[in-house]
Amino acid sequence: MKKTLLYILLFFSSFVYSQVRFEGVITDSMGNTIMGANVIAIEKESQILDGFGISNDTGFYRISLKKNTDYQIKISFIGFQQIELDLNISEDFEKNFVLEQQAEALDEVEIVYEMPVTIKGDTIVYNADSFNTGSEKK
């Protein structure tokens, strides 16, 4: 009797399991896998972070999420455009993502440097202004 009850309990517990796997591979536009990409799952109703994962060296990620729940999925990596999509996952789900590079032009930086010491033959010339820190007495 105890064994029968145990088998029935185990059988019904498989239906109660309420988490599903969301997994896939993240690559760039040239097909190279991206290691270290962030995958975030935010529950839409409560706006709470419900799952988080990072892609491994083969670009693979896996997150366990609640069954039949609406999520906003965000995939991001430095230098690439972020992907956002809305999903309702009711069973194990595999989704691969391709991230597009994001080119961002920066303003130029000009570095002006004056040598504090000049050697001319056997003479060393010091530029005293190069050693000012602003805390000297005048």
C-alpha positions as CSV (number, residue, x, y, z in Angstrom):
1,M,0.0,0.0,0.0
2,K,2.8,2.4,0.9
3,K,4.6,1.7,-2.5
4,T,1.4,2.3,-4.4
5,L,0.8,5.6,-2.6
6,L,4.4,6.6,-3.3
7,Y,4.1,5.9,-7.0
8,I,0.9,7.8,-7.3
9,L,2.4,10.8,-5.4
10,L,5.5,10.7,-7.7
11,F,3.3,10.5,-10.8
12,F,1.2,13.5,-9.9
13,S,4.2,15.6,-8.7
14,S,5.5,15.6,-12.2
15,F,2.5,17.6,-13.3
16,V,2.9,20.1,-10.4
17,Y,6.4,21.1,-11.4
18,S,6.0,24.7,-12.4
19,Q,9.4,25.7,-13.8
20,V,10.5,25.6,-17.5
21,R,13.9,26.0,-19.1
22,F,14.6,28.9,-21.4
23,E,17.8,28.3,-23.2
24,G,19.7,28.9,-26.4
25,V,22.9,30.2,-28.0
26,I,23.9,33.9,-28.5
27,T,26.1,34.8,-31.5
28,D,27.1,37.9,-33.4
29,S,26.2,38.8,-36.9
30,M,29.2,36.8,-38.3
31,G,28.2,33.6,-36.4
32,N,30.8,33.9,-33.6
33,T,29.6,32.9,-30.2
34,I,29.5,35.6,-27.6
35,M,30.8,34.7,-24.2
36,G,29.5,36.7,-21.2
37,A,26.3,38.1,-22.7
38,N,23.6,38.9,-20.2
39,V,20.1,37.3,-20.4
40,I,17.6,38.9,-18.1
41,A,13.9,37.8,-17.6
42,I,11.6,40.4,-15.9
43,E,8.1,39.3,-14.9
44,K,5.9,41.8,-16.8
45,E,3.1,42.0,-14.2
46,S,5.3,42.8,-11.1
47,Q,8.4,44.2,-13.0
48,I,10.5,41.9,-10.8
49,L,13.7,40.3,-12.0
50,D,12.8,36.6,-12.1
51,G,15.7,35.0,-13.9
52,F,19.3,35.9,-14.9
53,G,21.9,34.1,-16.9
54,I,25.2,34.7,-18.6
55,S,26.3,32.9,-21.8
56,N,29.3,30.6,-21.4
57,D,32.3,30.2,-23.8
58,T,30.1,28.5,-26.4
59,G,27.5,31.2,-26.2
60,F,25.0,28.9,-24.4
61,Y,22.7,30.3,-21.8
62,R,20.0,28.7,-19.6
63,I,17.4,30.2,-17.3
64,S,14.7,28.5,-15.2
65,L,11.4,30.4,-15.3
66,K,7.9,30.1,-14.0
67,K,5.4,28.3,-16.2
68,N,2.7,30.3,-17.9
69,T,4.0,33.7,-16.9
70,D,4.6,36.7,-19.1
71,Y,8.2,37.9,-19.3
72,Q,10.2,40.7,-20.9
73,I,13.5,39.1,-22.0
74,K,16.5,41.4,-22.4
75,I,19.8,40.2,-24.0
76,S,22.8,42.6,-23.9
77,F,26.5,42.7,-24.3
78,I,28.9,45.6,-24.4
79,G,29.4,46.9,-28.0
80,F,26.2,45.3,-29.3
81,Q,22.6,46.5,-29.6
82,Q,20.3,45.2,-26.8
83,I,17.5,42.9,-27.8
84,E,14.1,43.0,-26.0
85,L,11.2,40.7,-26.5
86,D,8.0,39.6,-24.7
87,L,7.4,35.9,-24.1
88,N,4.9,33.7,-22.4
89,I,6.6,30.4,-21.8
90,S,4.4,27.3,-21.1
91,E,7.0,24.6,-21.8
92,D,10.7,24.2,-22.2
93,F,11.7,26.7,-24.9
94,E,14.9,27.2,-27.0
95,K,15.6,30.5,-28.6
96,N,18.9,31.5,-30.3
97,F,19.8,35.2,-30.6
98,V,22.0,37.1,-33.0
99,L,23.4,40.4,-31.6
100,E,24.2,43.3,-34.0
101,Q,27.3,45.4,-33.4
102,Q,26.6,48.9,-32.2
103,A,29.1,51.5,-33.5
104,E,29.4,54.6,-31.4
105,A,31.7,57.4,-32.4
106,L,33.4,59.3,-29.6
107,D,34.7,62.8,-29.7
108,E,38.4,63.2,-30.2
109,V,40.7,63.8,-27.3
110,E,43.7,66.0,-27.7
111,I,46.6,65.6,-25.2
112,V,49.0,68.5,-24.9
113,Y,52.2,67.7,-23.1
114,E,55.2,69.8,-22.5
115,M,58.5,68.2,-21.4
116,P,59.4,69.4,-17.9
117,V,63.1,68.8,-18.5
118,T,65.2,69.5,-21.6
119,I,68.8,68.3,-22.1
120,K,71.0,70.5,-24.4
121,G,74.5,69.1,-24.6
122,D,75.9,69.2,-21.1
123,T,73.1,71.5,-19.8
124,I,69.8,70.5,-18.2
125,V,67.0,73.0,-18.4
126,Y,64.0,72.7,-16.1
127,N,60.6,74.2,-16.9
128,A,59.5,75.3,-13.4
129,D,55.9,75.7,-14.4
130,S,55.7,72.0,-15.1
131,F,56.2,71.3,-11.4
132,N,53.5,73.6,-10.1
133,T,50.7,71.9,-8.1
134,G,48.8,75.0,-7.3
135,S,49.5,74.9,-3.6
136,E,52.7,77.0,-3.7
137,K,53.0,80.3,-1.9
138,K,53.2,83.3,-4.2
